[in-house]
Amino acid sequence: MNVECLTLPLANRLAQEYQQGNASALQFFAYHPYEKKAYQERLEWLRGRTDYNRDQLAEGLYTFNKKIGTHQEALNQIELLRRPDTFVIIGGQQAGILTGPLYTIHKAVHLIQTAKRLSAELDVNVVPVFWIAGEDHDIDEIDHLYWLADRETRLHKERMNLNKKGRVSASSLPLDEEACEQFLTQFFHGHPETEETAAIRELLKSSASSSESVAEWFARLMAHLFGKHGLILVESSLPFVRELESPIFQNVIEQNEQVADLLLKAADRLTTAGYPLQLQIEEHQANLFLYEGKDRLLLERHGDRFVNRRASYSRAELSKLAKEHPERFSSNVVTRGLMQEHLFPSLAFIGGPGEIAYWAYYREVFELFGMRMPIVLPRMSITLMEGAQERLLEGFGLTVEDVLTRFGKWKEAWSEQQEPHPLQRQFAEARASIEATYRPLVEEVVRLDHGLRHLADKNTELLLAQVAFLEERLVRSLQQRDDVDYRRIARIEASLLPEGGLQERKLSFFPFANKYGLSLVDRLVEAPFAHDGTHQIFYV
């Protein structure tokens, strides 16, 4: 099984320097992510905490994971959580359609591999937990899928009609049977029928028909793919989760001003250190959402009152509501980490570059609530390299590193070396002939009626534009019909660098599964990936 490691620059400078172990970035976190002693220190700190409600947590997780049809191995991992010598590697993602971008799959693989590795290294039970952020109400971020079209030369985006109304979250958004059927029809229409298609079609349809919401469909698919590898799934809106989170909701309400102050100070320190701010921090933000009916509405603090677009609450009223009806509350990007830490004995949190930049604000917020920020481990980044793509690269003398780091410059240089199209001279002569023949006529028209100058000039431009348009269409036609190299380059770009970004941010898992089978997940879980911040090339 061939895995290659590359060092790629990250667009987010804070995440880049944190990954490199630079002191300027590490100062915002509690631990160094790649030092073994950090895990020993974290383990000792966790052993000193006795306030985890392990039994209630395990019972809720068992019920949920059993409901979504997970494997017995995941249920066995949940049972281990009852024991005080069991700890957690946690990470999560929004509930994207058909599991969303590939990095969702990569994050799950990273969780599983890290849990196994740390179990062996630390001689304790470490279990992987995937937190489904089902309450995010930005449905536009999860309602679509990308796949390759036109013989894999371009990226196609297909959106599923989720019939969103108001600010409803994915966890409470019903999965419409007709919309689901239409989307799956389009999905399979856009992919060739293979030996794997029937199994994938059955999985997608059966999991959808068993799901009440978009988030549940996501959970069932992830359970099917990763349950046998022991991945535990938790969804943020589950009643038992809300009940366990109630004390933190109350504490956030009571100490709301202190939280805002710490965040503002963290923003100042980040600015002083020269890092761009990733979060918009306002003094009046409450860092909580409140459900009013089915709508998840942002809370703001004005004086001693908390308001959203529909209601206003005193601090005492809101705190009482958090105690008696925690199901009405929801965390935001700031308080979600507090909830995870309160529920789970987390050795490490696995996050992408954006999440790392967010977590740089939180260290003192954790300490305010008597917690310590877990180790923040950069998510493993992977490109799936198919044999067909390998052969295309070989044909151009390219390496995958060339594509991922300097493909634009290479393509520009390559284009300049290509011979002009066969009619280039004739088109140039036609333009010159028009200028030579038509320009004197234009001048005569203007001499007779000076007011026609603008119209005459415009008429000349239109004639020349029509010639240019015909030439452009000819070039495009030749490229599509005759120039195999242009199509090959388009295939490389669409597969490995879609829209100029990493494959994992656009493409999704199931098109690959349609080629290589659902067992591709098992191969990824078993692959010898390096967990050192390098980019992994997995040769399919």
C-alpha positions as CSV (number, residue, x, y, z in Angstrom):
1,M,0.0,0.0,0.0
2,N,1.8,3.1,-1.3
3,V,1.6,6.4,0.7
4,E,3.7,9.4,-0.1
5,C,4.2,12.4,2.1
6,L,4.5,16.0,0.9
7,T,5.0,19.2,2.7
8,L,2.5,21.8,1.4
9,P,2.1,25.3,2.5
10,L,-1.2,26.2,4.3
11,A,-3.2,29.3,3.3
12,N,-3.8,30.0,7.1
13,R,-0.5,31.3,8.5
14,L,-1.4,30.6,12.1
15,A,-2.3,27.0,11.4
16,Q,0.9,26.7,9.3
17,E,3.2,28.0,12.1
18,Y,1.4,25.9,14.7
19,Q,1.9,22.8,12.6
20,Q,5.6,23.7,12.3
21,G,5.9,24.1,16.1
22,N,6.7,27.8,16.0
23,A,6.6,29.4,19.5
24,S,4.7,32.4,18.2
25,A,1.7,30.1,17.4
26,L,2.1,27.5,20.2
27,Q,1.6,30.2,22.8
28,F,-2.1,30.2,22.1
29,F,-2.5,26.5,22.9
30,A,-2.0,24.4,25.9
31,Y,0.1,21.6,24.4
32,H,2.5,20.9,21.5
33,P,0.6,18.6,19.2
34,Y,3.6,16.5,18.1
35,E,5.4,16.0,21.4
36,K,4.9,12.7,23.2
37,K,5.3,14.2,26.6
38,A,2.3,16.5,25.8
39,Y,0.1,13.4,25.7
40,Q,1.5,12.1,29.0
41,E,0.8,15.5,30.6
42,R,-2.7,15.6,29.2
43,L,-3.4,12.1,30.4
44,E,-2.3,12.9,33.9
45,W,-4.5,16.0,34.0
46,L,-7.5,14.0,32.8
47,R,-6.9,11.4,35.5
48,G,-7.3,14.2,38.0
49,R,-10.8,15.0,36.9
50,T,-13.7,13.0,38.3
51,D,-16.7,15.1,37.1
52,Y,-17.4,13.2,33.9
53,N,-20.9,11.5,33.9
54,R,-19.6,8.4,32.1
55,D,-22.6,6.2,32.6
56,Q,-25.2,8.7,31.3
57,L,-22.9,9.5,28.4
58,A,-22.4,5.9,27.5
59,E,-26.1,5.1,27.7
60,G,-27.0,8.0,25.5
61,L,-24.3,7.1,23.0
62,Y,-25.2,3.5,22.9
63,T,-28.9,4.2,22.3
64,F,-28.1,6.6,19.4
65,N,-25.5,4.5,17.7
66,K,-27.6,1.4,18.0
67,K,-30.5,3.3,16.4
68,I,-28.4,4.4,13.4
69,G,-27.4,0.8,12.8
70,T,-23.7,0.9,13.7
71,H,-21.4,-2.1,14.0
72,Q,-21.0,-4.0,17.3
73,E,-17.3,-2.8,17.5
74,A,-18.5,0.8,17.9
75,L,-20.9,-0.3,20.6
76,N,-18.1,-2.1,22.4
77,Q,-16.0,1.1,22.3
78,I,-18.9,3.0,23.9
79,E,-19.0,0.5,26.7
80,L,-15.3,1.2,27.4
81,L,-16.3,4.8,28.1
82,R,-17.9,3.7,31.4
83,R,-14.4,2.9,32.7
84,P,-12.2,5.6,34.2
85,D,-9.2,4.5,32.2
86,T,-10.8,5.3,28.9
87,F,-10.1,8.5,27.0
88,V,-11.2,10.1,23.8
89,I,-9.9,11.5,20.5
90,I,-12.6,13.8,19.2
91,G,-13.3,15.7,16.0
92,G,-16.3,16.5,13.9
93,Q,-18.0,18.0,10.9
94,Q,-21.2,19.3,9.6
95,A,-23.8,16.8,8.3
96,G,-23.0,17.1,4.6
97,I,-25.1,15.4,1.9
98,L,-23.5,11.9,1.2
99,T,-20.9,12.8,3.8
100,G,-19.9,16.0,2.1
101,P,-16.3,16.7,1.0
102,L,-13.6,14.1,1.3
103,Y,-11.9,15.7,4.3
104,T,-14.9,14.4,6.4
105,I,-13.8,10.9,5.6
106,H,-10.1,11.8,6.2
107,K,-11.0,13.2,9.6
108,A,-12.7,10.0,10.6
109,V,-9.7,8.0,9.4
110,H,-7.4,10.2,11.4
111,L,-9.6,9.8,14.6
112,I,-9.5,6.0,14.3
113,Q,-5.8,5.7,13.6
114,T,-4.9,8.2,16.3
115,A,-7.0,6.4,18.9
116,K,-5.3,3.1,18.1
117,R,-1.8,4.5,18.2
118,L,-2.3,6.3,21.5
119,S,-4.0,3.3,23.1
120,A,-0.8,1.4,22.4
121,E,1.7,4.2,23.3
122,L,0.0,5.2,26.5
123,D,-1.3,1.8,27.5
124,V,-4.8,3.0,28.1
125,N,-8.1,2.8,26.3
126,V,-8.5,5.6,23.7
127,V,-11.7,5.6,21.6
128,P,-12.5,7.8,18.5
129,V,-15.5,10.1,18.7
130,F,-17.0,11.9,15.7
131,W,-19.1,14.9,16.7
132,I,-21.8,15.6,14.1
133,A,-22.5,19.4,14.1
134,G,-26.1,18.8,13.1
135,E,-27.3,22.1,14.5
136,D,-25.5,24.3,12.1
137,H,-28.3,26.1,10.2
138,D,-26.2,27.2,7.2
139,I,-27.8,24.7,5.0
140,D,-26.2,26.1,1.9
141,E,-22.9,24.7,3.1
142,I,-24.2,21.1,3.3
143,D,-26.9,20.7,0.6
144,H,-24.7,19.9,-2.4
145,L,-22.1,17.6,-3.8
146,Y,-19.3,17.8,-6.4
147,W,-18.3,15.2,-8.8
148,L,-16.4,15.0,-12.1
149,A,-18.3,15.3,-15.4
150,D,-17.6,15.4,-19.1
151,R,-15.2,12.5,-19.0
152,E,-13.7,13.8,-15.8
153,T,-12.5,17.1,-17.3
154,R,-14.6,19.5,-15.2
155,L,-16.2,19.8,-11.8
156,H,-20.0,19.4,-11.5
157,K,-22.0,20.8,-8.6
158,E,-25.4,19.2,-7.8
159,R,-27.6,20.7,-5.1
160,M,-30.3,18.8,-3.2
161,N,-33.5,20.7,-2.6
162,L,-33.7,20.6,1.2
163,N,-36.7,22.9,1.4
164,K,-35.2,25.0,4.1
165,K,-37.5,27.4,6.0
166,G,-36.3,30.0,8.4
167,R,-33.2,29.2,10.4
168,V,-33.8,25.5,10.9
169,S,-30.8,23.2,11.5
170,A,-29.8,20.0,9.8
171,S,-30.8,18.0,12.8
172,S,-34.4,19.1,12.6
173,L,-34.7,19.4,8.8
174,P,-36.9,16.6,7.5
175,L,-35.4,14.4,4.8
176,D,-37.9,14.9,1.9
177,E,-38.3,11.6,0.1
178,E,-39.0,13.1,-3.3
179,A,-36.1,15.5,-3.1
180,C,-33.8,12.7,-2.0
181,E,-34.9,10.4,-4.8
182,Q,-34.4,13.2,-7.4
183,F,-30.9,13.9,-6.0
184,L,-29.9,10.2,-6.0
185,T,-31.2,9.9,-9.6
186,Q,-29.0,12.7,-10.7
187,F,-26.0,11.3,-8.7
188,F,-26.2,7.9,-10.4
189,H,-27.0,9.5,-13.8
190,G,-23.7,11.4,-13.5
191,H,-21.6,8.2,-12.8
192,P,-20.9,5.1,-14.8
193,E,-22.5,1.8,-13.8
194,T,-19.9,-0.4,-12.3
195,E,-19.7,-3.6,-10.3
196,E,-19.9,-1.5,-7.2
197,T,-22.9,0.7,-8.2
198,A,-25.7,-1.7,-7.0
199,A,-24.3,-1.9,-3.5
200,I,-23.8,1.8,-3.2
201,R,-27.3,2.5,-4.6
202,E,-28.8,0.1,-2.0
203,L,-26.8,1.8,0.8
204,L,-27.8,5.3,-0.1
205,K,-31.4,4.5,-0.6
206,S,-31.9,2.3,2.4
207,S,-30.1,4.7,4.8
208,A,-32.2,7.6,3.4
209,S,-35.5,5.8,3.8
210,S,-34.6,5.0,7.5
211,S,-33.6,8.6,8.3
212,E,-36.0,11.3,9.6
213,S,-33.5,14.2,9.1
214,V,-30.6,15.3,7.0
215,A,-28.3,14.8,10.0
216,E,-29.5,11.3,10.7
217,W,-28.9,10.3,7.1
218,F,-25.3,11.5,7.5
219,A,-25.0,9.6,10.7
220,R,-26.2,6.4,9.2
221,L,-23.8,6.6,6.3
222,M,-20.8,7.3,8.6
223,A,-21.9,4.4,10.9
224,H,-22.0,2.1,7.9
225,L,-18.6,3.1,6.7
226,F,-16.7,3.4,10.1
227,G,-18.7,1.5,12.7
228,K,-16.7,-1.7,12.3
229,H,-13.6,0.4,13.0
230,G,-15.0,1.5,16.3
231,L,-15.9,5.1,15.4
232,I,-18.4,6.5,17.9
233,L,-20.9,9.0,16.6
234,V,-22.6,11.7,18.6
235,E,-25.0,14.4,17.2
236,S,-25.1,17.7,18.9
237,S,-28.9,18.1,19.3
238,L,-29.5,14.7,21.0
239,P,-31.6,15.1,24.2
240,F,-29.1,13.4,26.4
241,V,-26.3,15.7,25.1
242,R,-28.4,18.7,26.0
243,E,-29.1,17.4,29.4
244,L,-25.4,16.8,30.1
245,E,-24.5,20.3,28.7
246,S,-27.0,22.1,31.0
247,P,-24.4,23.2,33.6
248,I,-22.2,24.7,31.0
249,F,-25.0,26.6,29.4
250,Q,-25.8,28.0,32.9
251,N,-22.1,28.9,33.5
252,V,-21.8,30.6,30.1
253,I,-24.8,32.7,30.9
254,E,-23.6,33.6,34.4
255,Q,-20.1,34.5,33.2
256,N,-21.0,35.8,29.8
257,E,-19.2,39.1,30.2
258,Q,-16.0,37.3,31.3
259,V,-16.1,35.1,28.2
260,A,-16.5,38.0,25.9
261,D,-13.6,39.9,27.6
262,L,-11.3,36.9,27.3
263,L,-12.1,36.5,23.6
264,L,-11.4,40.2,22.9
265,K,-8.1,39.9,24.8
266,A,-7.2,36.8,22.8
267,A,-8.0,38.7,19.5
268,D,-5.6,41.5,20.7
269,R,-2.8,39.0,21.4
270,L,-3.3,37.4,18.0
271,T,-3.2,40.8,16.3
272,T,0.0,41.7,18.2
273,A,1.5,38.4,17.1
274,G,0.8,39.4,13.5
275,Y,-1.9,36.8,12.8
276,P,-5.1,37.7,10.8
277,L,-8.3,37.4,12.9
278,Q,-10.4,34.4,12.0
279,L,-13.4,35.2,14.3
280,Q,-15.4,38.4,14.5
281,I,-15.5,39.0,18.2
282,E,-18.0,41.6,19.6
283,E,-18.4,42.6,23.2
284,H,-22.2,42.0,23.2
285,Q,-22.1,38.5,21.7
286,A,-23.5,35.8,24.1
287,N,-21.8,32.8,22.2
288,L,-25.1,30.8,22.4
289,F,-28.1,30.1,20.3
290,L,-31.6,29.7,21.5
291,Y,-34.4,27.8,19.8
292,E,-37.6,29.7,19.3
293,G,-39.8,27.0,17.9
294,K,-37.7,25.3,15.2
295,D,-35.6,28.4,14.5
296,R,-32.1,28.5,16.0
297,L,-31.5,32.1,16.8
298,L,-28.4,33.9,17.9
299,L,-28.4,35.4,21.4
300,E,-26.8,38.8,22.1
301,R,-26.3,40.4,25.5
302,H,-27.3,44.0,26.1
303,G,-26.8,45.1,29.6
304,D,-28.2,42.4,31.8
305,R,-30.6,41.1,29.2
306,F,-30.2,38.5,26.5
307,V,-32.1,39.0,23.3
308,N,-32.7,37.4,19.9
309,R,-34.8,38.6,17.0
310,R,-38.0,37.3,18.7
311,A,-37.6,37.6,22.5
312,S,-35.8,39.1,25.4
313,Y,-34.7,37.4,28.7
314,S,-33.2,38.5,31.9
315,R,-30.1,36.6,33.0
316,A,-32.1,34.8,35.7
317,E,-34.8,33.8,33.3
318,L,-32.3,32.5,30.8
319,S,-30.3,30.6,33.4
320,K,-33.5,29.0,34.7
321,L,-34.4,28.1,31.1
322,A,-31.0,26.5,30.6
323,K,-31.5,24.4,33.8
324,E,-35.1,23.3,33.0
325,H,-35.1,23.2,29.2
326,P,-31.5,22.7,28.0
327,E,-32.9,21.3,24.7
328,R,-33.7,24.9,23.7
329,F,-30.0,25.9,23.8
330,S,-27.2,25.4,21.3
331,S,-23.6,26.3,21.3
332,N,-21.7,28.4,18.8
333,V,-18.2,28.0,17.4
334,V,-16.7,29.3,20.7
335,T,-18.7,27.3,23.2
336,R,-18.8,24.0,21.2
337,G,-15.3,23.1,22.4
338,L,-16.4,23.7,26.0
339,M,-19.3,21.3,25.5
340,Q,-17.1,18.6,24.1
341,E,-14.6,18.9,26.9
342,H,-17.4,18.8,29.5
343,L,-18.9,15.6,28.0
344,F,-15.8,13.7,27.0
345,P,-12.4,13.0,28.6
346,S,-10.6,14.3,25.5
347,L,-6.9,13.6,25.0
348,A,-6.9,15.5,21.7
349,F,-9.2,17.4,19.4
350,I,-8.5,16.9,15.6
351,G,-9.3,20.0,13.5
352,G,-8.6,21.5,10.2
353,P,-6.6,24.7,9.5
354,G,-9.7,26.9,10.1
355,E,-10.6,25.2,13.3
356,I,-7.1,25.6,14.6
357,A,-7.3,29.3,13.9
358,Y,-10.5,29.4,15.9
359,W,-9.2,27.5,18.8
360,A,-6.4,29.9,19.2
361,Y,-8.9,32.2,20.9
362,Y,-10.1,29.7,23.5
363,R,-7.3,28.8,25.9
364,E,-8.3,31.2,28.7
365,V,-12.0,30.5,28.1
366,F,-11.4,26.8,29.0
367,E,-9.5,27.9,32.1
368,L,-12.4,30.2,33.2
369,F,-14.6,27.1,33.5
370,G,-12.0,25.0,35.3
371,M,-11.0,23.1,32.2
372,R,-7.8,22.8,30.2
373,M,-7.8,23.0,26.4
374,P,-7.1,19.5,24.9
375,I,-4.3,18.9,22.5
376,V,-5.3,20.4,19.2
377,L,-4.0,18.0,16.5
378,P,-3.9,19.2,12.9
379,R,-6.2,17.1,10.7
380,M,-4.5,14.8,8.3
381,S,-4.8,16.0,4.7
382,I,-5.0,13.4,1.9
383,T,-5.1,13.3,-1.9
384,L,-6.4,10.1,-3.5
385,M,-4.2,9.3,-6.5
386,E,-5.7,7.0,-9.1
387,G,-3.7,5.0,-11.6
388,A,-5.2,6.9,-14.5
389,Q,-4.0,10.2,-13.0
390,E,-0.5,8.7,-12.4
391,R,-0.2,7.8,-16.1
392,L,-1.4,11.3,-17.1
393,L,1.3,12.9,-14.9
394,E,3.9,10.6,-16.3
395,G,3.0,11.6,-19.8
396,F,3.7,15.2,-19.0
397,G,6.8,14.5,-16.9
398,L,4.9,15.9,-13.8
399,T,5.0,14.8,-10.2
400,V,2.0,15.2,-7.9
401,E,4.1,17.8,-6.0
402,D,4.3,19.8,-9.2
403,V,0.5,19.7,-9.5
404,L,-0.2,20.7,-5.9
405,T,2.3,23.5,-5.6
406,R,3.0,25.0,-9.0
407,F,0.5,23.7,-11.6
408,G,-0.7,27.1,-12.7
409,K,2.8,28.3,-13.7
410,W,3.5,24.9,-15.4
411,K,0.3,25.1,-17.4
412,E,1.1,28.7,-18.5
413,A,4.6,27.7,-19.6
414,W,3.2,24.6,-21.4
415,S,0.6,26.7,-23.3
416,E,3.2,29.1,-24.5
417,Q,5.2,26.3,-26.0
418,Q,2.3,25.0,-28.1
419,E,2.1,25.7,-31.8
420,P,-0.5,28.3,-32.9
421,H,-3.6,27.0,-34.4
422,P,-3.5,26.4,-38.2
423,L,-5.6,29.4,-39.2
424,Q,-4.0,31.9,-36.9
425,R,-2.2,33.7,-39.8
426,Q,-5.4,33.8,-41.9
427,F,-7.4,35.3,-39.0
428,A,-4.7,37.9,-38.5
429,E,-4.8,38.8,-42.2
430,A,-8.6,39.0,-42.0
431,R,-8.4,41.5,-39.2
432,A,-5.8,43.6,-41.1
433,S,-7.9,43.5,-44.2
434,I,-11.0,44.7,-42.3
435,E,-9.0,47.6,-40.9
436,A,-7.5,48.4,-44.3
437,T,-10.8,48.2,-46.2
438,Y,-13.3,49.4,-43.6
439,R,-11.4,52.2,-41.9
440,P,-11.3,54.5,-45.0
441,L,-15.1,53.9,-45.3
442,V,-15.6,54.9,-41.7
443,E,-13.6,58.1,-42.2
444,E,-15.7,59.0,-45.3
445,V,-19.0,58.4,-43.2
446,V,-17.7,60.7,-40.5
447,R,-16.6,63.4,-43.0
448,L,-20.2,63.5,-44.3
449,D,-21.8,63.3,-40.8
450,H,-19.5,63.9,-37.8
451,G,-22.2,62.8,-35.4
452,L,-21.9,59.2,-36.7
453,R,-18.3,58.9,-35.3
454,H,-19.2,56.9,-32.3
455,L,-21.6,54.6,-34.3
456,A,-19.0,54.0,-37.0
457,D,-16.2,53.2,-34.5
458,K,-18.6,50.9,-32.7
459,N,-19.5,49.2,-35.9
460,T,-15.8,48.5,-36.7
461,E,-15.3,47.1,-33.2
462,L,-18.2,44.7,-33.7
463,L,-16.8,43.4,-37.0
464,L,-13.4,42.7,-35.4
465,A,-15.1,41.2,-32.3
466,Q,-17.0,38.8,-34.6
467,V,-13.7,37.7,-36.2
468,A,-12.2,37.2,-32.7
469,F,-15.3,35.2,-31.6
470,L,-15.0,32.9,-34.5
471,E,-11.3,32.4,-33.9
472,E,-12.0,31.7,-30.2
473,R,-14.7,29.1,-31.1
474,L,-12.3,27.5,-33.5
475,V,-9.6,27.2,-30.9
476,R,-12.1,25.8,-28.4
477,S,-13.4,23.3,-30.9
478,L,-9.9,22.1,-31.9
479,Q,-9.0,21.7,-28.2
480,Q,-12.1,19.6,-27.6
481,R,-11.9,17.6,-30.8
482,D,-8.3,17.2,-31.6
483,D,-6.0,18.3,-28.8
484,V,-5.8,15.3,-26.5
485,D,-3.3,17.0,-24.3
486,Y,-5.7,19.8,-23.3
487,R,-8.2,17.2,-22.2
488,R,-5.6,15.4,-20.3
489,I,-4.5,18.5,-18.5
490,A,-8.2,19.3,-17.7
491,R,-8.5,15.8,-16.2
492,I,-5.4,16.3,-14.0
493,E,-6.7,19.7,-12.8
494,A,-10.3,18.6,-12.2
495,S,-9.2,15.5,-10.2
496,L,-6.2,16.7,-8.3
497,L,-6.6,20.5,-8.1
498,P,-10.3,21.2,-8.6
499,E,-10.9,25.0,-8.8
500,G,-7.4,25.6,-7.7
501,G,-7.8,23.9,-4.3
502,L,-7.0,20.5,-2.7
503,Q,-9.1,17.6,-3.9
504,E,-10.4,16.9,-0.4
505,R,-12.2,20.2,-0.2
506,K,-14.3,19.6,-3.3
507,L,-14.6,16.0,-4.3
508,S,-16.5,13.5,-2.2
509,F,-16.2,9.8,-1.2
510,F,-19.0,8.0,-3.0
511,P,-17.8,8.7,-6.6
512,F,-14.6,7.0,-5.6
513,A,-16.5,4.2,-3.9
514,N,-18.4,3.7,-7.2
515,K,-15.1,2.9,-8.8
516,Y,-13.2,1.1,-6.0
517,G,-15.9,-0.1,-3.7
518,L,-17.0,0.8,-0.2
519,S,-13.9,-1.2,1.1
520,L,-11.9,1.9,0.1
521,V,-12.7,3.2,3.6
522,D,-11.1,0.0,5.1
523,R,-8.0,0.5,3.0
524,L,-7.7,4.1,4.1
525,V,-8.1,3.1,7.8
526,E,-5.3,0.5,7.4
527,A,-3.0,2.8,5.4
528,P,0.4,3.7,6.9
529,F,-0.3,7.5,7.1
530,A,2.1,9.8,8.8
531,H,0.5,12.0,11.5
532,D,3.1,14.7,11.3
533,G,1.3,17.5,9.5
534,T,2.5,16.5,6.0
535,H,0.1,16.0,3.1
536,Q,-0.5,12.4,2.3
537,I,-0.8,11.0,-1.2
538,F,-2.7,7.7,-1.1
539,Y,-2.3,5.7,-4.3
540,V,-5.6,4.0,-4.9
